[in-house]
Amino acid sequence: MTPLTRLRLLGGLCLVPLLGLGGRLWQVAVLEHEALREQAERRSRRVAVQPARRGRVLDRHGRPLALDLPVDDVTVDLTELDPALELVVPLAAALGLTREEALARLEVARRLAGPGRVAGDAQAEDGADDGADPNERLVLGGAPLERAERARKALRRARALEVAFEPGGLAVTVAPDVLRARDRTLGRLAPLVGRPLPALVAEVDAAVAAIFAQARRDDRLLAWQRPLVVREDAPFDVVARVAEEGWTLPGVAVRRRWRRLLPRGPLAAHLLGTLGAPTGEEAARDLAAGRVLDASRDALGLLLGARRDLPDDARLRDEPYGRTGIEAAYEGRLRGRPGATVLVRDARNRTRATLLDLPARDGEDVTLTLDAELQAAAEAALDQALARHGDPAAGGAAVLVDVRTGDVLALASGPRFDPNTLGRDFPEHAADPRHPLVHRAVQAFTPASTWKILTAFAACDPEVGVPPGWTTECVGILDPRARERRFRCDGVHGRTDLVRAVERSCNVYFFRAADRVGLDRMAEHARALGLGAPVGRGIPGERRGQVPTTATKPARAEAALEALAGWRGRLADALRFPPDPAAVDVAARRLTRATWWAQACLADRQPQPGDARNCFIGQGDVLTTPLQVAHLAALVATGGRTPWLRLDAAQPPEVRRFDLDPAALARVREGMRRVVTHGTASRPELGLRGLDLAGKTGTGERGKGDPYIAWFMGYYPASRPEVALAVVIDRTAGHGGEVCAPVARALVDAYRARRDAAPLDARGGR
Amino acid sequence: MGLRLDTRALGREVDRYPGALLGHCVLLLLVSVLALRSASLTPDGGSLHFAERQLGWALAGLGCFFAASLVPYDRLGRRWPALWGLGLLALVGVLVLGTKVNGARSWFSLGPVRLQPSELMKPLLALALAHVAARLGPRLATFGGLARAALVALVPFGLVLLQPDLGTALCFVPISLAIVFAGGARLRHLLGAFAGALACLPLVWCFLLAEYQKLRILSFLDRDEHALGGAYQVTQSVIAIGSGGLLGRGAGQGTQGPLGFLPERHTDFVFAVVCEDWGLLGGALVLGLYASLVALLLEQAHRTRDPEGRGILVGLAAVTATQVVVNVGMVLGVMPVTGIPLPLLSYGGSSLVASMLGFGLAASVARHRSRVALTPGAPREAPERRGTGRTERAILGA
């Protein structure tokens, strides 16, 4: 080999690998560029989300009924706070300990490490050493050499731990600074949040222990991500101080959240409704639809896509849904859109810059037609009536509507609850026999004699009915000779025309009208006057009520049988191996109820000749909501030009025209006026006599010995109607007049006071 | 004063001065300072600490380069036992007095400056071994001669291994192999020695080492590759290079380096910073500079007729190429993670000064090659002819 050959060989050996590296460089930098660039982006981005403020719910004068209150919590991220936590699992694996034991050893070492040298501690820095090296590594434990290989493997990722091999075995040591980091941070945090350090340390310790105690790994991983709240609802100065120093405190953050507050507690609670965290199903659906902002991958997909904006339905994982009432019905307007900030983060997860800042969009305020003062008066009167007349399971509702615009001014339900403490009180409310959570103002009840206002118009049917001036003789009972089923009246009314029938609530008059008109014809009239369907627009939860026809009973029996078969099938499914005890239990109970209901329906399957008579006096299968009854009163008050009832002040009033027989209308109006002056609600102690009020009482029977259902409906002023009202008390010993009239009186008084103080603006608003 | 400026002589000197070599070094140092400045940039500013210090070291390195290039290398070579012994003394001293960094006791702490004698040993070894090989001449082709030369390399190799700094110790291997190979050692001897070393390993393993020492070594070997997060580091560096693409993201505009994902970005992984900020273009430029530097050294070696000078050049070329290949290979994820810096580019005074001393020595060789060629009456004239003659005789005699 000549020297030249040798040099050439050397040259080749040196330069060919360099050429190869050039090729590899091309591969990485050009061919794999796209994928690697994306990885680099993902690694260096972090998304911070801000919840949106939910819109307020205001009454017609702009007084807030529900609003979002900002709450600032000071939180710590446990793993960021304490780097030693990452060592627990590798240490346990290396030394064959349980996680708890490993944690305990680290705690002992932490105590041994002490606070160490604190920056600015002049004495320590001057080197006034007491002999001990503050940076000496602390021994966490040892193991025989047989375990050495395993220990080494286990500790690969734990860089703060070191294995020292000694002739007799191995020792695992840790740098003391890792152990000191937590208490240094907490020591600075404690004065900021105004809590003693030992309490903070104990709280962090307890949280860590609780997480390690969880059996499932997934649960633990999830729990580590959840920051620990060390100061809830922190005042402004605390927040400011933490924010100022936070960047030097690893893991410490201020988290802004919104808390729904109903400033007036139980006021209109049923109507306003509640919020609830998403169910598992909803969460899965939202995630699948890609609109959950804080599921990190999706967030980047949402934010770093071409549009660099968020869809309107983007939401946070734990953002509550409106569940009931206004909160549910106006969800779309009330909820805002959460904001997001895309931050540049470094390898130690510290924020370095902001790439994209989409501020949260607050929800829209919703103004209701409700008047908070009238609502308060209605609720107070209702509470009083329930306390005085109700039986232990009684409940009631009171409705006040403006007949000119359809504005619902008060929509009260009793008994009430305080939504602000519902989370705590829920079990108590759920067990309460009075069912305080039920929104009775939109539920359907037996209308009893208030229904006679409708049947008054049905009775005057031009084809089959009686003429408006028709009279009949009431002897207290429809047919004294009847043996089996006796249709009674409350009194002996003698010669009775329509006016007197309404005034005295004479059943016999309406029985006889029923015999002529029939059930189906009555149903037609009822539907024509808006019954059997919602009378409001945008009133959450409003029921349709029920207008019976001859087909009602057979259809109901059929539906009951179908339900019975359905539950039987569900039970069979639940019993299939392996049986699910909970499902079996539910299905069996539902099946029992369905059987009972089907039996009842089958027994009452055939239309009876007395059905029409019963329904004409508002008994039997007739069901109406208090809103419908108030609407019926408004119908009489306006002579058939009645607006849709509305709650949303932004929705323009819309008047419907109903066809009312003028002669019958005049008589019904007179009858209703006389109810208050001479009739069923005219007793002086009820206090209605002096008011320019027209009304109608009702007392429904549920069965022998059962408490009554008491009603009062009316409009005010009788001469020039402005408002209509309906009051119902379910389960009471008293009659409609005596139970409900005081509530009506309170409503009218409150309305007069409000009207004189601040005239109602026709459009609602402030 | 009697001092007269001989402009002609100066002009001749300037003409003879190996400007290309100096140019390569200056360019690489420039890239280094720029890369370190870029590596120090962060979204919120950053400090120029590393770049400034590297600039200082670069100036010191240039000074060393000039000093070494002006000293006649053959005179230095003749004093190799003293220089070599000094180097060994430093290596022994560092074992006793040195500071432990990253598990290896390889640094002298002298106030603000830290010195790594094993880096300085690289040019010293090239110098010493080249002289010994040249002295041995054709005897290098015999096994005995080769063994003598090997002794010169093995002592520092062992001392560095004791620190333990496997990476630097392994750098001595290409220096030695290249010098003895260029000096005429037989390929089969080299291969045989290599096979022998391999064969000895299990014996040493089984009989000489205590259990805990084995574990220490295993742990060390393993740590180099995995335990210090080798996979993590390489993943990050590959992402950095890939995200740079063709033209790079601009100085300090990337994510991997400035945000701290890329570990050791001032030292071992500085090539990834170059590629992230200036893309394939910057990376290829650096690789090209190294390739051309190595080619330049080898070309000079070819022109040099003095076997000692050639040995020095070849040794330096080999160690430069090895370091570049091992380091860039690691950064590109095709070589295991070892702590070998990129010559002249990585931050670090000892490495930079040692490299510049080496290249200064190479410049001295290149400069004096001309002198040797121009002064035919000198005893070192026509060494090639003499060498070949001896080789022939040795071959005939063997």
Interface residues (C-beta under 8 A of the other chain):
Chain A: M1 P3 L4 R6 L7 L9 L10 G11 L13 C14 L15 P17 L18 L19 L21 G22 R24 L25 W26 V28 A29 V30 E32 H33 A35 L36 R37 Q39 A40 E41 R43 S44 L145 A148 E149 R152 L155 R156 R157 R159 V163 F165 E166 P167 L170 V344 R345 D346 A347 R348 R352 A353
Chain B: T42 P43 D44 A178 F181 A182 G184 L187 A210 E211 Y212 L215 R216 L218 S219 D222 H226 A227 L228 G229 V238 I239 A240 I241 G242 S243 G244 G245 L246 G254 T255 Q256 P258 L259 G260 F261 C275 G279 L280 G283 A284 L287 Y290 A291 V294 A295 L298 A301 H302 R310 V314 A317 A318 A321 T322 V324 V325 V328 G329 L332 G333 V334 E384
